């Protein structure tokens, strides 16, 4: 009887994400591969050590602005889905589908591939690095207490500035901070979201800004500019110079951090597909939930083929530029949607509201950086733009028009068979 009763429980996404879990999700998503691979990209495209630190801090402030905008959107719009649902509810069905199209075929698989490549690089590093003798504890303490400050001389060397590449430096820096928006993807599963979303994003972003600035100062204290640019794994090079006895441990810790970020990305992106399917812009199978685990299992499984392809054919920094164009274009549109939503619904009293200059500034900076990146890396940015534009005919031929019977019947048959195989059903009740 107990088993039958359990199987008859309503199937829906449970509210299990508390403030602590939301904070952990944000921190775990932000502190992943970014701080271990982005320093090279930021330094290379900014041109100097001093300007790279300015870029890191500016990216942190920009991330805080975006996080605050998304915190307000999360209290205004009570559905899960992150960027997708915010664009859908504020700007309409076409831009939201273009985001979904770009997110599925470009942004998410390329982002996951970058993290996976970083995971593999650091995981294999101990097996190839030369063995080093243990260093006495006294030398470690001495090294920690000693500044190699000569590396910061001429930190703002004007001769090495490359302002035309500055948007790519911001892409690398913002990639390291990306993750501040993760709670917006699981809004329906949050406990007391009107309180916990603002608290979680503010505390987590401040924590990461402080951590990243200290980490980069540590890198530049021990490593010279050419060392950072030449290193395939900056954290390992840093460990080899500063903590020789920990050289084999650092790659393992970095790999675990990357693994946590990958897990968080899979967890949140599956909710985007789940919500898009529920809104009628993705096949109905992906709005179904496993009858026992209460998770959107089909949506979780869908990304693996594309991520595998990106990992096989991609390079970390080319992939980063490739997907960053689309990501920051649509994040900028989402915060533009916040401004539009305020104008259309002045009567709506949001429990959390940011000053208007924050969404305006964030939107302008995002869209300006996206526009400038065409000049900085025309090839990869053009490919990303092409993928976004390819969503137009798909939307008007399939989504905008009612699907004909010749497509609907086979799709229904396939969906039914997969539903039985995966043991998934439609959500029985809505929690928003």
SEFI-558071 format. One record per residue (C-alpha): x, y, z. Coordinates in steps of 0.05 Angstrom, whole numbers, plus 32768, in hexadecimal, padded with zeros to 4 digits. Example, Ala and Ser with C-alpha at 12.3 -4.5 7.8 and 13.67 -1.06 7.14 Angstrom:
BEGIN
<node c1="80F6" c2="7FA6" c3="809C"/>
<node c1="8111" c2="7FEB" c3="808F"/>
This chain:
BEGIN
<node c1="8000" c2="8000" c3="8000"/>
<node c1="8039" c2="8030" c3="8012"/>
<node c1="805A" c2="8025" c3="7FCF"/>
<node c1="8018" c2="8031" c3="7FA9"/>
<node c1="800C" c2="8070" c3="7FD0"/>
<node c1="8052" c2="808A" c3="7FBF"/>
<node c1="8049" c2="807B" c3="7F76"/>
<node c1="8007" c2="80A2" c3="7F76"/>
<node c1="8027" c2="80E2" c3="7F90"/>
<node c1="801F" c2="811E" c3="7F62"/>
<node c1="805B" c2="8127" c3="7F33"/>
<node c1="8078" c2="816D" c3="7F32"/>
<node c1="80B9" c2="8191" c3="7F42"/>
<node c1="80C0" c2="8196" c3="7F8D"/>
<node c1="80D5" c2="81D5" c3="7FB3"/>
<node c1="8116" c2="81BA" c3="7FD0"/>
<node c1="8148" c2="81F3" c3="7FC3"/>
<node c1="8152" c2="8219" c3="8004"/>
<node c1="817C" c2="8258" c3="800C"/>
<node c1="81BA" c2="822E" c3="801C"/>
<node c1="81AF" c2="8202" c3="7FE0"/>
<node c1="81A4" c2="823F" c3="7FB3"/>
<node c1="81E4" c2="825E" c3="7FCD"/>
<node c1="8209" c2="821D" c3="7FC1"/>
<node c1="81ED" c2="8218" c3="7F7A"/>
<node c1="8204" c2="825E" c3="7F69"/>
<node c1="8249" c2="8258" c3="7F88"/>
<node c1="8253" c2="8213" c3="7F6A"/>
<node c1="823E" c2="822C" c3="7F25"/>
<node c1="8269" c2="826A" c3="7F26"/>
<node c1="82A8" c2="824D" c3="7F44"/>
<node c1="82B5" c2="8217" c3="7F11"/>
<node c1="82E5" c2="8217" c3="7ED7"/>
<node c1="82E2" c2="8262" c3="7ECB"/>
<node c1="8314" c2="827A" c3="7EFE"/>
<node c1="8345" c2="8244" c3="7EE6"/>
<node c1="8341" c2="8251" c3="7E9A"/>
<node c1="8327" c2="8299" c3="7E94"/>
<node c1="8365" c2="82BC" c3="7EB0"/>
<node c1="838C" c2="82AB" c3="7E71"/>
<node c1="8354" c2="82C5" c3="7E44"/>
<node c1="834A" c2="8304" c3="7E6C"/>
<node c1="8395" c2="8314" c3="7E6E"/>
<node c1="839F" c2="8304" c3="7E24"/>
<node c1="8365" c2="8330" c3="7E0D"/>
<node c1="8370" c2="8369" c3="7E3D"/>
<node c1="83BA" c2="836E" c3="7E31"/>
<node c1="83D4" c2="837E" c3="7E76"/>
<node c1="83D2" c2="8363" c3="7EBC"/>
<node c1="83B4" c2="83A2" c3="7ED9"/>
<node c1="837D" c2="83A8" c3="7EA6"/>
<node c1="836D" c2="835F" c3="7EAE"/>
<node c1="8360" c2="836A" c3="7EF9"/>
<node c1="8333" c2="83A5" c3="7EE7"/>
<node c1="830D" c2="8377" c3="7EB6"/>
<node c1="8305" c2="8343" c3="7EED"/>
<node c1="82E8" c2="8376" c3="7F1D"/>
<node c1="82BC" c2="8396" c3="7EE7"/>
<node c1="82A1" c2="8351" c3="7ED5"/>
<node c1="8291" c2="8345" c3="7F1E"/>
<node c1="826B" c2="8387" c3="7F23"/>
<node c1="8247" c2="8378" c3="7EE1"/>
<node c1="8234" c2="8333" c3="7EFB"/>
<node c1="8218" c2="8353" c3="7F3A"/>
<node c1="81EE" c2="8382" c3="7F0F"/>
<node c1="81D4" c2="8347" c3="7EE7"/>
<node c1="81C7" c2="831D" c3="7F24"/>
<node c1="819E" c2="8355" c3="7F44"/>
<node c1="8175" c2="835D" c3="7F04"/>
<node c1="8168" c2="8313" c3="7F03"/>
<node c1="8156" c2="8314" c3="7F4C"/>
<node c1="811F" c2="8346" c3="7F3D"/>
<node c1="8108" c2="831F" c3="7F01"/>
<node c1="8105" c2="82E1" c3="7F2D"/>
<node c1="80D5" c2="8304" c3="7F5C"/>
<node c1="80AB" c2="8320" c3="7F24"/>
<node c1="80A6" c2="82E2" c3="7EF8"/>
<node c1="8097" c2="82A4" c3="7F21"/>
<node c1="80A9" c2="826E" c3="7EEE"/>
<node c1="80EA" c2="8248" c3="7EE6"/>
<node c1="8112" c2="824B" c3="7EA6"/>
<node c1="8144" c2="8283" c3="7EB0"/>
<node c1="8155" c2="82AD" c3="7E73"/>
<node c1="8121" c2="8289" c3="7E49"/>
<node c1="80E4" c2="8297" c3="7E74"/>
<node c1="80F9" c2="82DF" c3="7E82"/>
<node c1="8100" c2="82EE" c3="7E37"/>
<node c1="80BF" c2="82C9" c3="7E28"/>
<node c1="8097" c2="82EE" c3="7E5D"/>
<node c1="80B3" c2="8333" c3="7E4C"/>
<node c1="80C7" c2="8335" c3="7E02"/>
<node c1="809D" c2="82FE" c3="7DE3"/>
<node c1="809F" c2="82B9" c3="7DC4"/>
<node c1="80CF" c2="82C5" c3="7D89"/>
<node c1="810B" c2="82E0" c3="7DB1"/>
<node c1="8100" c2="82AB" c3="7DE6"/>
<node c1="8102" c2="8274" c3="7DB1"/>
<node c1="8141" c2="8291" c3="7D92"/>
<node c1="8161" c2="828F" c3="7DD6"/>
<node c1="814A" c2="8247" c3="7DE0"/>
<node c1="8165" c2="8234" c3="7D9B"/>
<node c1="81A9" c2="8255" c3="7DA8"/>
<node c1="81AC" c2="823A" c3="7DEF"/>
<node c1="81A1" c2="81F3" c3="7DD8"/>
<node c1="81CD" c2="81F2" c3="7D9B"/>
<node c1="8204" c2="8223" c3="7DAF"/>
<node c1="8206" c2="8241" c3="7DF4"/>
<node c1="81FB" c2="8207" c3="7E23"/>
<node c1="8221" c2="81D0" c3="7DFE"/>
<node c1="825D" c2="81FF" c3="7DF1"/>
<node c1="825D" c2="8217" c3="7E39"/>
<node c1="8259" c2="81CF" c3="7E53"/>
<node c1="8291" c2="81BB" c3="7E23"/>
<node c1="82BE" c2="81F3" c3="7E3D"/>
<node c1="82B4" c2="81DB" c3="7E85"/>
<node c1="82BE" c2="8192" c3="7E70"/>
<node c1="82FE" c2="81A3" c3="7E4B"/>
<node c1="8318" c2="81C8" c3="7E88"/>
<node c1="8305" c2="818C" c3="7EB3"/>
<node c1="832C" c2="815D" c3="7E86"/>
<node c1="8368" c2="818B" c3="7E82"/>
<node c1="8370" c2="8191" c3="7ECD"/>
<node c1="835F" c2="8148" c3="7ED9"/>
<node c1="8398" c2="8131" c3="7EAC"/>
<node c1="83CA" c2="8166" c3="7EC1"/>
<node c1="83E8" c2="813F" c3="7EFD"/>
<node c1="83F9" c2="8103" c3="7ED0"/>
<node c1="8423" c2="812E" c3="7EA1"/>
<node c1="8441" c2="8161" c3="7ECF"/>
<node c1="8489" c2="8152" c3="7EE6"/>
<node c1="8490" c2="8138" c3="7F2C"/>
<node c1="84A9" c2="816A" c3="7F5F"/>
<node c1="84C8" c2="815B" c3="7FA3"/>
<node c1="849F" c2="816D" c3="7FE1"/>
<node c1="84AB" c2="81B3" c3="7FFC"/>
<node c1="84B3" c2="81BD" c3="8047"/>
<node c1="847B" c2="81E0" c3="806A"/>
<node c1="84A8" c2="8219" c3="807F"/>
<node c1="84B6" c2="822A" c3="8036"/>
<node c1="846B" c2="822A" c3="8027"/>
<node c1="845E" c2="825A" c3="8060"/>
<node c1="8498" c2="8286" c3="804A"/>
<node c1="847E" c2="8288" c3="8003"/>
<node c1="8438" c2="829A" c3="801A"/>
<node c1="8454" c2="82D4" c3="8042"/>
<node c1="8480" c2="82EE" c3="800A"/>
<node c1="8467" c2="831B" c3="7FD1"/>
<node c1="8483" c2="8314" c3="7F8D"/>
<node c1="846B" c2="835A" c3="7F80"/>
<node c1="8499" c2="8364" c3="7F45"/>
<node c1="8464" c2="8344" c3="7F18"/>
<node c1="8436" c2="837F" c3="7F23"/>
<node c1="8468" c2="83B3" c3="7F0A"/>
<node c1="844E" c2="83D4" c3="7ECB"/>
<node c1="840B" c2="83B1" c3="7ED7"/>
<node c1="83E9" c2="83E3" c3="7EA8"/>
<node c1="841B" c2="83DF" c3="7E70"/>
<node c1="83FC" c2="8409" c3="7E38"/>
<node c1="8426" c2="83EA" c3="7E01"/>
<node c1="8404" c2="83A6" c3="7E0C"/>
<node c1="83BC" c2="83C0" c3="7E0E"/>
<node c1="838F" c2="83A0" c3="7DDA"/>
<node c1="834D" c2="83C6" c3="7DE1"/>
<node c1="832E" c2="83A6" c3="7DA3"/>
<node c1="8331" c2="8363" c3="7DC8"/>
<node c1="8313" c2="837E" c3="7E08"/>
<node c1="82CD" c2="8360" c3="7DFB"/>
<node c1="82EE" c2="831B" c3="7DF9"/>
<node c1="8310" c2="832A" c3="7E3C"/>
<node c1="82CB" c2="833A" c3="7E58"/>
<node c1="82AF" c2="82F9" c3="7E3A"/>
<node c1="82E5" c2="82D2" c3="7E5E"/>
<node c1="82DA" c2="82F6" c3="7E9F"/>
<node c1="828E" c2="82F2" c3="7E9C"/>
<node c1="8294" c2="82A7" c3="7E8D"/>
<node c1="82B8" c2="829F" c3="7ECF"/>
<node c1="827F" c2="82C3" c3="7EF3"/>
<node c1="8247" c2="82A2" c3="7ECC"/>
<node c1="8219" c2="827B" c3="7EF8"/>
<node c1="81FB" c2="82B5" c3="7F1F"/>
<node c1="81BA" c2="82AA" c3="7EF8"/>
<node c1="81B2" c2="8260" c3="7F09"/>
<node c1="817C" c2="8269" c3="7F3E"/>
<node c1="814E" c2="8288" c3="7F09"/>
<node c1="814D" c2="8244" c3="7EE5"/>
<node c1="8130" c2="8220" c3="7F22"/>
<node c1="8102" c2="8257" c3="7F3D"/>
<node c1="80C7" c2="8227" c3="7F47"/>
<node c1="80F2" c2="81F9" c3="7F72"/>
<node c1="810B" c2="8230" c3="7FA1"/>
<node c1="80F2" c2="8237" c3="7FE8"/>
<node c1="80DC" c2="8280" c3="7FF5"/>
<node c1="80F8" c2="8299" c3="7FB2"/>
<node c1="80E4" c2="82E2" c3="7FBF"/>
<node c1="8115" c2="82E2" c3="7FF9"/>
<node c1="8149" c2="82AE" c3="7FE8"/>
<node c1="8159" c2="82C3" c3="7FA0"/>
<node c1="8171" c2="8309" c3="7FB1"/>
<node c1="8197" c2="82F1" c3="7FEF"/>
<node c1="81B8" c2="82B7" c3="7FCA"/>
<node c1="81CF" c2="82DF" c3="7F8E"/>
<node c1="81EA" c2="831B" c3="7FB6"/>
<node c1="8212" c2="82F2" c3="7FE7"/>
<node c1="822C" c2="82C1" c3="7FB3"/>
<node c1="8242" c2="82F6" c3="7F80"/>
<node c1="8266" c2="831F" c3="7FB6"/>
<node c1="8289" c2="82E0" c3="7FCE"/>
<node c1="82A0" c2="82CE" c3="7F88"/>
<node c1="82B8" c2="8315" c3="7F78"/>
<node c1="82E4" c2="8315" c3="7FB5"/>
<node c1="82FD" c2="82CF" c3="7FA8"/>
<node c1="830C" c2="82DC" c3="7F5E"/>
<node c1="8332" c2="831C" c3="7F6B"/>
<node c1="835D" c2="82FC" c3="7FA1"/>
<node c1="8369" c2="82BF" c3="7F74"/>
<node c1="8380" c2="82EA" c3="7F39"/>
<node c1="83AD" c2="8314" c3="7F65"/>
<node c1="83CB" c2="82D2" c3="7F7E"/>
<node c1="83D6" c2="82BA" c3="7F37"/>
<node c1="83F9" c2="82FA" c3="7F23"/>
<node c1="8422" c2="82FC" c3="7F63"/>
<node c1="8442" c2="82B9" c3="7F53"/>
<node c1="843E" c2="82B6" c3="7F06"/>
<node c1="8455" c2="82E9" c3="7ED3"/>
<node c1="842B" c2="82FE" c3="7E98"/>
<node c1="844D" c2="82CF" c3="7E67"/>
<node c1="8445" c2="8295" c3="7E99"/>
<node c1="83F9" c2="829F" c3="7E9C"/>
<node c1="83F3" c2="82A4" c3="7E50"/>
<node c1="841E" c2="8267" c3="7E44"/>
<node c1="83FD" c2="823B" c3="7E78"/>
<node c1="83CA" c2="8207" c3="7E62"/>
<node c1="83B1" c2="8203" c3="7EAA"/>
<node c1="83BD" c2="8243" c3="7ED1"/>
<node c1="83AB" c2="8226" c3="7F15"/>
<node c1="83DD" c2="81EE" c3="7F0C"/>
<node c1="8415" c2="821E" c3="7EF8"/>
<node c1="8404" c2="8248" c3="7F35"/>
<node c1="8407" c2="820B" c3="7F62"/>
<node c1="8449" c2="81F5" c3="7F44"/>
<node c1="8468" c2="8238" c3="7F57"/>
<node c1="8447" c2="8245" c3="7F9A"/>
<node c1="8434" c2="8201" c3="7FB7"/>
<node c1="8460" c2="81CC" c3="7F98"/>
<node c1="8449" c2="8197" c3="7FC9"/>
<node c1="8400" c2="81A3" c3="7FB4"/>
<node c1="840C" c2="81A1" c3="7F69"/>
<node c1="83EA" c2="815E" c3="7F61"/>
<node c1="83AF" c2="8172" c3="7F8D"/>
<node c1="839C" c2="81B4" c3="7F6B"/>
<node c1="8386" c2="8194" c3="7F28"/>
<node c1="8359" c2="8163" c3="7F4D"/>
<node c1="8338" c2="819C" c3="7F74"/>
<node c1="832F" c2="81C4" c3="7F34"/>
<node c1="8311" c2="8187" c3="7F11"/>
<node c1="82DF" c2="817D" c3="7F4A"/>
<node c1="82CC" c2="81C6" c3="7F45"/>
<node c1="82C0" c2="81BF" c3="7EFA"/>
<node c1="8297" c2="8180" c3="7F06"/>
<node c1="826B" c2="81A6" c3="7F37"/>
<node c1="825F" c2="81DD" c3="7F03"/>
<node c1="824D" c2="81AA" c3="7ECE"/>
<node c1="821B" c2="818A" c3="7EFD"/>
<node c1="81FC" c2="81CE" c3="7F0D"/>
<node c1="81F6" c2="81DE" c3="7EC3"/>
<node c1="81D3" c2="819D" c3="7EB3"/>
<node c1="81A4" c2="81A7" c3="7EEE"/>
<node c1="818F" c2="81ED" c3="7ED9"/>
<node c1="818D" c2="81E7" c3="7E8D"/>
<node c1="815E" c2="81AC" c3="7E91"/>
<node c1="812C" c2="81DB" c3="7EB1"/>
<node c1="8130" c2="8209" c3="7E74"/>
<node c1="811D" c2="81D1" c3="7E45"/>
<node c1="80E8" c2="81BB" c3="7E76"/>
<node c1="80C7" c2="8200" c3="7E78"/>
<node c1="80CF" c2="820B" c3="7E2C"/>
<node c1="80AC" c2="81CA" c3="7E1F"/>
<node c1="8075" c2="81DD" c3="7E50"/>
<node c1="806D" c2="821F" c3="7E2A"/>
<node c1="8065" c2="81FA" c3="7DE8"/>
<node c1="80A8" c2="820E" c3="7DC9"/>
<node c1="80CC" c2="81CB" c3="7DD1"/>
<node c1="80B5" c2="8182" c3="7DC7"/>
<node c1="8083" c2="816D" c3="7DFD"/>
<node c1="80AE" c2="8133" c3="7E16"/>
<node c1="80DD" c2="8165" c3="7E39"/>
<node c1="80A6" c2="8180" c3="7E66"/>
<node c1="809F" c2="813C" c3="7E87"/>
<node c1="80B9" c2="8128" c3="7ECB"/>
<node c1="80D2" c2="80E5" c3="7EE4"/>
<node c1="809C" c2="80C4" c3="7F0E"/>
<node c1="80CA" c2="80B3" c3="7F48"/>
<node c1="8105" c2="80E4" c3="7F45"/>
<node c1="80D8" c2="8120" c3="7F36"/>
<node c1="810C" c2="813D" c3="7F06"/>
<node c1="8106" c2="8151" c3="7EBC"/>
<node c1="812D" c2="8113" c3="7EA6"/>
<node c1="8124" c2="811B" c3="7E59"/>
<node c1="813D" c2="8163" c3="7E5D"/>
<node c1="8179" c2="814D" c3="7E86"/>
<node c1="818D" c2="8118" c3="7E53"/>
<node c1="8186" c2="8143" c3="7E14"/>
<node c1="81C7" c2="816B" c3="7E19"/>
<node c1="81FA" c2="8133" c3="7E19"/>
<node c1="8200" c2="8128" c3="7DCD"/>
<node c1="820C" c2="8172" c3="7DBE"/>
<node c1="823D" c2="817B" c3="7DF8"/>
<node c1="8263" c2="813E" c3="7DE0"/>
<node c1="8268" c2="815C" c3="7D9A"/>
<node c1="8281" c2="819F" c3="7DB5"/>
<node c1="82B6" c2="817E" c3="7DE0"/>
<node c1="82D0" c2="8156" c3="7DA4"/>
<node c1="82D6" c2="8190" c3="7D73"/>
<node c1="82DF" c2="81CD" c3="7D9F"/>
<node c1="8317" c2="81F6" c3="7DBF"/>
<node c1="830B" c2="8217" c3="7E03"/>
<node c1="8316" c2="825F" c3="7DEF"/>
<node c1="82F5" c2="825B" c3="7DAB"/>
<node c1="82B8" c2="8239" c3="7DCA"/>
<node c1="82B7" c2="826F" c3="7E01"/>
<node c1="82B2" c2="82A8" c3="7DCE"/>
<node c1="8282" c2="8280" c3="7DA3"/>
<node c1="824D" c2="8276" c3="7DD9"/>
<node c1="8259" c2="82B7" c3="7DFF"/>
<node c1="823C" c2="82E1" c3="7DC6"/>
<node c1="81F8" c2="82BE" c3="7DCA"/>
<node c1="81F8" c2="82B8" c3="7E16"/>
<node c1="8203" c2="8302" c3="7E24"/>
<node c1="81D6" c2="8318" c3="7DEB"/>
<node c1="819B" c2="82F5" c3="7E0B"/>
<node c1="81AD" c2="8306" c3="7E53"/>
<node c1="81AE" c2="834F" c3="7E3C"/>
<node c1="816A" c2="8345" c3="7E1C"/>
<node c1="8150" c2="8325" c3="7E5D"/>
<node c1="8164" c2="8363" c3="7E86"/>
<node c1="8146" c2="838F" c3="7E4F"/>
<node c1="8107" c2="8366" c3="7E5B"/>
<node c1="8109" c2="837B" c3="7EA5"/>
<node c1="8105" c2="83C4" c3="7E8F"/>
<node c1="80CC" c2="83B3" c3="7E5F"/>
<node c1="80A7" c2="838B" c3="7E95"/>
<node c1="80AC" c2="83C6" c3="7EC6"/>
<node c1="808F" c2="83F4" c3="7E91"/>
<node c1="8056" c2="83C5" c3="7E7F"/>
<node c1="8043" c2="83B3" c3="7EC6"/>
<node c1="804E" c2="83F0" c3="7EF2"/>
<node c1="8019" c2="83D5" c3="7F22"/>
<node c1="8041" c2="8397" c3="7F33"/>
<node c1="8062" c2="839E" c3="7F77"/>
<node c1="80A1" c2="8374" c3="7F76"/>
<node c1="80BE" c2="835F" c3="7FBB"/>
<node c1="8104" c2="836E" c3="7F9F"/>
<node c1="8112" c2="83A9" c3="7F72"/>
<node c1="8155" c2="83C4" c3="7F58"/>
<node c1="8162" c2="840C" c3="7F43"/>
<node c1="8152" c2="8417" c3="7EF9"/>
<node c1="8199" c2="842A" c3="7EE6"/>
<node c1="81B1" c2="83E3" c3="7EF6"/>
<node c1="8188" c2="83BE" c3="7EC0"/>
<node c1="8194" c2="83F8" c3="7E8F"/>
<node c1="81E0" c2="83F7" c3="7E9B"/>
<node c1="81E4" c2="83AB" c3="7E98"/>
<node c1="81BB" c2="83A7" c3="7E58"/>
<node c1="81E4" c2="83DC" c3="7E34"/>
<node c1="8227" c2="83BD" c3="7E49"/>
<node c1="8211" c2="8377" c3="7E33"/>
<node c1="81F7" c2="838D" c3="7DEF"/>
<node c1="8233" c2="83BB" c3="7DE3"/>
<node c1="8264" c2="8383" c3="7DF4"/>
<node c1="823F" c2="8353" c3="7DC6"/>
<node c1="8242" c2="8386" c3="7D8D"/>
<node c1="828C" c2="8394" c3="7D98"/>
<node c1="829D" c2="834A" c3="7D99"/>
<node c1="828E" c2="8345" c3="7D4F"/>
<node c1="82CD" c2="836E" c3="7D43"/>
<node c1="82F6" c2="8348" c3="7D77"/>
<node c1="82E8" c2="8301" c3="7D5E"/>
<node c1="82BE" c2="8304" c3="7D1F"/>
<node c1="82C2" c2="82BA" c3="7D0D"/>
<node c1="82A8" c2="829A" c3="7D4E"/>
<node c1="8277" c2="82D3" c3="7D5B"/>
<node c1="825B" c2="82CD" c3="7D15"/>
<node c1="8250" c2="8282" c3="7D1F"/>
<node c1="822B" c2="8290" c3="7D60"/>
<node c1="8201" c2="82C6" c3="7D3E"/>
<node c1="81F0" c2="8296" c3="7D05"/>
<node c1="81D7" c2="8262" c3="7D35"/>
<node c1="81A9" c2="8296" c3="7D56"/>
<node c1="818E" c2="82AD" c3="7D12"/>
<node c1="8182" c2="8265" c3="7CFC"/>
<node c1="814C" c2="8262" c3="7D30"/>
<node c1="811F" c2="8293" c3="7D08"/>
<node c1="8109" c2="8261" c3="7CD2"/>
<node c1="8101" c2="822A" c3="7D05"/>
<node c1="80D3" c2="8256" c3="7D2F"/>
<node c1="80A7" c2="826D" c3="7CF5"/>
<node c1="80A4" c2="8229" c3="7CD2"/>
<node c1="8099" c2="81FC" c3="7D0F"/>
<node c1="808A" c2="8223" c3="7D4F"/>
<node c1="8061" c2="825E" c3="7D37"/>
<node c1="8034" c2="8234" c3="7D0B"/>
<node c1="800D" c2="81F9" c3="7D23"/>
<node c1="8032" c2="81B8" c3="7D16"/>
<node c1="8011" c2="8190" c3="7CDE"/>
<node c1="7FF4" c2="814B" c3="7CEC"/>
<node c1="802B" c2="8129" c3="7CC3"/>
<node c1="805D" c2="8140" c3="7CF8"/>
<node c1="802F" c2="813F" c3="7D35"/>
<node c1="801C" c2="80F6" c3="7D32"/>
<node c1="8063" c2="80D9" c3="7D2D"/>
<node c1="807A" c2="8109" c3="7D64"/>
<node c1="8041" c2="80F3" c3="7D91"/>
<node c1="8052" c2="80AA" c3="7D85"/>
<node c1="809C" c2="80B4" c3="7D94"/>
<node c1="808C" c2="80DE" c3="7DD1"/>
<node c1="805F" c2="80A8" c3="7DED"/>
<node c1="8093" c2="8071" c3="7DE3"/>
<node c1="80CA" c2="809A" c3="7E03"/>
<node c1="809B" c2="80AD" c3="7E3D"/>
<node c1="8092" c2="8063" c3="7E4C"/>
<node c1="80DC" c2="8054" c3="7E46"/>
<node c1="80F3" c2="808D" c3="7E72"/>
<node c1="80B9" c2="8087" c3="7EA4"/>
<node c1="80A6" c2="80D1" c3="7EA0"/>
<node c1="8062" c2="80F5" c3="7EA2"/>
<node c1="8049" c2="813C" c3="7E9B"/>
<node c1="804D" c2="8168" c3="7ED9"/>
<node c1="800B" c2="815F" c3="7EFE"/>
<node c1="8008" c2="81A2" c3="7F22"/>
<node c1="802A" c2="81E5" c3="7F1A"/>
<node c1="8050" c2="8202" c3="7F54"/>
<node c1="8050" c2="824B" c3="7F3E"/>
